Amino acid sequence: MSRATIKDVAEAAGVSIATVSRVLNDRGGASATARTVREAAERLGYAPNALARMLITQRSMTVGLLQPMVSDSFAGQVLDGVEDAAYELGYSVIVCSTGAGSSRLEHYARLLASRQVDAAVVMSTALTQTQHELLRALALPYVVVAGSTPDPGVPVVAIDGQQAAADATTALVTAGHRRIGMIAGGADDPVAGIPRVRGFVAACDTAGIAPDDRPVEHGDFGYDSGLVAMRRLLERRPDLTAVFAASDEMAVAAMTVADEQGRRVPEDLSVIGFDAIPLARMTRPPLVSVAQPLRAMGYRAMQAAEQLVRGEPLPAAAPVAHALTVGGTVGPPSGGPPFGDPVGPPSPRS
């Protein structure tokens, strides 16, 4: 059985081929005529030729998502947002896993350019000047989500990670804690490592907590590295009463180690995580965490990418709002019931 052609749709709808093209490419036409054309196309199972459309519009209606090795849940929520907006805008998404190194990102950037994608969304990456210049040389407009770029003119959709970490630490201080450990991400990670440590240290400085009472161990944001880091923290300071982890997986690992050592959460140890992924709601008690609206961030990034493709000016992006979730893993150091309302700032940062 042969595929329906645009000529078949035109004959079935009783209009010209040009009218069918205008309607199916969303370029106008009377509402009644447009409805007739779309009904005919659906009835015949007509699918526009993507290559022909690209030759006419000079757009492939495709974006590339460049994502490193991050938590499946984290990346999945951002991808869901990108896909939601892409579907509404009539785009397709090509997902490329760039890993931790720069060579794969550069490889996939060239690949996306060769496939004539219209734009790229770069996730959880601190782009270097070299990578930025490559994307520019490839004439590939891009948006960054939960990352950074050396060009202030490129749209970035992200929270203020340093402020979010400071707010989480302040919540522990407000609950009465003075010996607070941190399980941080990579020591040289400019996106989710360094800023979150800076926020933790700044909040401790503000509270007058001495350096010896705020030890930091590093992991890779994953559960296994969190186990190792938590054990190291407790070896260094077995009298810690609270831990702030730079990811939810590492926070859950901290709770696991606490349980292994007979420490109750939150009676003996308070814990706060970061990202508020679904896992945080599944722990017992539920994990208090810094919430990033990941799906909304992906959605906004895709919208910004489409605006770039259209050549529309984009206003400077303000940081996305963050907030602490309600949970049961924070309490006073002497024991007592966990808090039932969000702690920290009275309202999300924006």
C-alpha positions in Angstrom: 0.0 0.0 0.0 1.5 3.3 -1.1 1.7 6.3 1.2 -0.7 9.2 0.7 0.8 12.2 -1.0 0.2 15.9 -0.6 -1.7 15.7 -4.0 -4.0 13.0 -2.5 -4.8 15.3 0.4 -5.5 18.2 -1.9 -7.9 16.2 -4.0 -9.7 14.8 -1.0 -10.1 18.2 0.6 -11.0 19.9 -2.7 -8.2 22.5 -2.4 -4.9 23.3 -4.1 -1.6 21.7 -3.2 -0.4 25.1 -2.1 -3.3 25.4 0.4 -2.5 22.0 1.9 1.1 23.1 2.3 0.2 26.3 4.0 -2.2 24.6 6.4 0.0 21.7 7.4 2.9 24.1 7.9 0.8 26.3 10.0 1.1 29.3 7.7 -2.6 30.2 7.6 -5.7 29.5 5.6 -9.4 30.0 6.5 -10.4 28.0 9.6 -13.0 25.9 7.8 -10.6 25.1 5.0 -7.8 24.3 7.5 -10.1 21.9 9.3 -11.1 20.2 6.1 -7.5 19.8 5.1 -6.4 18.4 8.4 -9.3 16.0 8.5 -8.4 14.8 5.0 -4.8 14.4 6.0 -5.7 12.4 9.1 -8.2 10.2 7.2 -5.6 9.4 4.5 -2.8 8.9 7.0 -0.7 11.6 5.3 2.7 12.3 6.9 4.6 15.3 5.6 8.0 14.7 4.0 10.4 16.0 6.6 13.2 16.5 4.1 11.0 18.4 1.7 9.7 20.6 4.6 13.3 21.3 5.6 14.2 22.4 2.1 11.2 24.8 2.0 11.5 26.2 5.6 15.3 25.8 6.1 14.4 24.2 9.5 14.5 20.5 10.5 12.2 21.0 13.4 14.6 19.0 15.5 16.7 19.9 18.6 19.5 18.0 20.2 19.7 17.4 23.9 23.3 17.0 25.1 23.4 15.5 28.6 26.3 14.1 30.7 26.2 11.1 33.0 23.8 12.4 35.6 21.2 10.7 37.8 18.7 8.9 35.6 15.9 10.6 37.6 17.4 14.0 37.3 18.0 13.8 33.6 14.7 12.1 33.0 12.7 14.9 34.6 14.6 17.6 32.5 14.1 15.5 29.3 10.3 15.2 30.1 10.1 18.9 30.2 12.0 19.3 26.9 9.9 16.7 25.3 6.6 18.3 26.5 7.5 21.7 25.0 9.0 20.1 21.8 5.8 18.2 21.2 3.7 21.4 21.6 6.0 23.3 19.2 6.1 20.5 16.6 9.8 19.5 17.2 11.5 16.2 17.6 14.3 15.6 20.1 17.6 13.7 19.6 19.2 12.7 22.9 23.0 12.4 23.1 24.8 11.2 26.2 28.1 13.1 26.4 29.7 11.5 29.4 32.0 13.2 31.7 34.7 14.3 29.2 34.7 17.1 26.6 35.5 15.0 23.6 32.1 13.3 23.4 30.3 16.6 23.7 32.3 18.0 20.8 31.7 14.8 18.8 28.0 15.0 19.3 27.9 18.7 18.6 29.4 18.1 15.2 27.0 15.2 14.7 24.0 17.3 15.5 25.2 20.1 13.1 25.7 17.5 10.3 22.1 16.4 10.9 20.9 19.9 10.5 19.3 20.2 13.9 17.9 23.7 14.5 19.3 24.1 18.1 20.8 22.3 21.0 19.9 22.1 24.7 23.0 21.5 26.9 22.2 20.0 30.3 24.3 20.0 33.5 27.5 21.1 31.8 29.9 24.0 32.4 30.8 24.7 28.8 34.3 25.8 28.2 35.3 28.7 25.9 36.5 26.2 23.4 33.2 24.3 23.4 31.2 27.5 23.1 33.3 28.6 20.1 32.8 25.2 18.5 29.0 25.5 18.8 29.2 29.0 17.4 31.4 27.8 14.5 28.9 25.1 13.8 26.1 27.7 13.6 24.3 25.7 16.3 22.3 28.0 18.6 22.1 26.6 22.1 20.5 26.9 25.5 22.0 25.7 28.8 19.8 24.1 31.5 21.2 23.4 35.0 24.7 24.4 33.8 26.8 27.4 32.7 28.4 29.0 29.7 31.2 31.6 29.2 28.9 33.7 27.0 26.5 35.9 29.0 24.4 36.2 25.9 23.4 32.5 25.9 20.2 31.7 27.7 20.8 29.7 30.9 17.9 28.0 32.8 19.2 27.2 36.3 18.7 27.8 40.0 21.3 29.7 42.1 23.1 26.7 43.4 25.2 28.6 45.9 22.2 30.3 47.5 20.2 27.0 47.5 23.0 25.3 49.4 23.2 28.2 51.8 19.5 28.0 52.4 19.6 24.3 53.1 22.5 24.7 55.6 20.7 27.6 57.3 17.7 25.3 57.8 20.0 23.0 59.8 21.4 25.9 61.8 17.9 27.1 62.5 17.0 23.7 63.8 19.8 24.1 66.3 22.7 22.2 64.7 26.3 23.4 65.2 28.2 20.3 64.0 27.2 19.9 60.4 29.0 17.8 57.8 28.6 18.1 54.0 28.8 15.4 51.3 29.7 17.5 48.3 30.0 16.7 44.6 33.2 16.8 42.6 35.8 19.2 44.1 36.4 20.7 40.7 32.8 20.6 39.4 31.9 24.2 38.5 28.1 23.5 38.2 27.0 21.5 41.2 30.2 21.0 43.1 32.0 24.2 43.9 28.9 26.5 44.2 27.2 24.2 46.7 30.3 24.0 48.8 30.6 27.8 48.8 27.0 28.1 49.9 27.5 25.6 52.7 30.7 27.4 53.9 29.0 30.8 53.6 26.1 29.8 55.8 28.4 28.2 58.3 30.5 31.4 58.4 27.4 33.5 59.0 26.3 31.2 61.8 29.8 31.4 63.4 30.5 27.6 63.0 34.2 26.8 63.2 35.9 25.0 60.2 36.5 21.9 62.3 32.8 21.6 63.0 31.8 21.7 59.3 33.8 18.9 57.6 33.4 18.3 53.9 33.8 15.0 52.0 33.4 14.6 48.2 31.5 12.1 46.2 30.2 11.9 42.6 26.5 12.5 43.4 25.8 8.8 43.3 24.7 6.5 46.1 27.9 4.4 46.4 30.1 7.5 46.6 27.8 8.8 49.3 28.3 5.7 51.4 32.1 6.2 51.3 31.9 10.0 52.0 29.5 9.5 54.9 31.7 6.9 56.6 34.6 9.3 56.2 32.7 12.1 57.8 31.8 10.1 60.8 35.3 8.8 61.2 36.5 12.4 61.3 33.7 13.7 63.4 31.6 11.0 65.1 29.7 13.7 67.0 28.1 15.3 63.9 24.4 16.0 64.4 23.5 16.9 60.8 24.6 16.4 57.2 23.8 18.3 54.0 24.3 16.3 50.9 24.7 17.8 47.4 22.4 15.2 45.9 19.5 13.1 47.1 21.3 9.8 46.3 24.2 10.8 48.5 21.7 11.9 51.2 20.0 8.5 51.1 23.5 7.0 51.4 24.1 9.1 54.5 20.8 7.8 56.0 21.9 4.2 55.2 25.2 4.6 57.0 23.5 6.3 59.9 21.2 3.2 60.2 24.1 0.9 60.0 25.7 2.6 63.0 22.5 2.7 65.0 21.8 6.4 64.5 18.2 7.4 64.1 17.1 10.0 61.6 16.2 12.7 62.6 16.6 12.0 66.4 20.3 11.4 66.2 21.2 12.8 62.8 19.4 15.4 60.6 19.8 15.1 56.8 19.0 17.4 53.8 19.5 16.4 50.2 19.4 18.2 46.9 17.2 17.9 43.8 14.0 16.5 45.3 14.0 13.6 42.9 11.2 11.0 43.4 13.6 8.9 45.5 13.4 11.6 48.2 9.7 10.9 48.8 10.3 7.1 49.1 12.6 7.2 52.1 11.4 6.7 55.6 11.1 9.3 56.9 10.7 11.3 53.7 13.9 13.2 52.8 14.0 17.0 53.1 15.6 18.3 49.9 16.3 21.4 47.9 13.7 21.2 45.1 14.7 22.2 41.5 11.7 22.4 39.2 13.5 20.1 36.7 10.6 19.4 34.4 9.7 23.1 34.2 13.4 23.9 33.6 13.5 21.5 30.6 10.3 23.0 29.3 11.5 26.5 29.6 14.9 25.6 27.9 13.1 24.1 24.9 10.9 27.2 24.6 14.0 29.4 24.7 15.7 27.2 22.0 12.7 27.6 19.7 12.8 31.4 20.2 16.5 31.4 19.2 15.6 29.4 16.1 13.0 32.0 15.2 15.5 34.8 15.8 13.5 36.3 18.6 15.2 38.4 21.3 15.4 36.8 24.7 15.5 38.7 27.9 18.2 38.0 30.5 17.2 35.0 32.4 16.8 35.3 36.2 17.6 32.2 38.4 14.9 29.7 38.6 13.1 29.5 42.0 14.2 26.8 44.5 12.7 25.7 47.8 13.1 23.2 50.6 10.6 20.3 50.5 8.6 19.2 53.5 10.0 16.0 55.0 10.9 14.2 58.2 14.7 14.1 58.2 15.3 17.4 60.1 14.9 17.8 63.8 16.7 19.5 66.7 20.0 17.9 67.7 18.7 16.9 71.1 15.9 14.9 69.5 12.2 15.7 69.2 9.6 15.7 66.4 10.8 16.6 62.8 9.5 19.8 61.4 6.3 19.7 59.3 6.7 22.9 57.3 9.4 24.0 54.9 12.3 25.6 56.7 14.8 28.2 55.6 13.6 31.2 53.6 9.9 32.0 53.9 9.4 31.8 50.2 11.3 30.3 47.2 14.2 32.3 45.8 13.6 33.7 42.3 
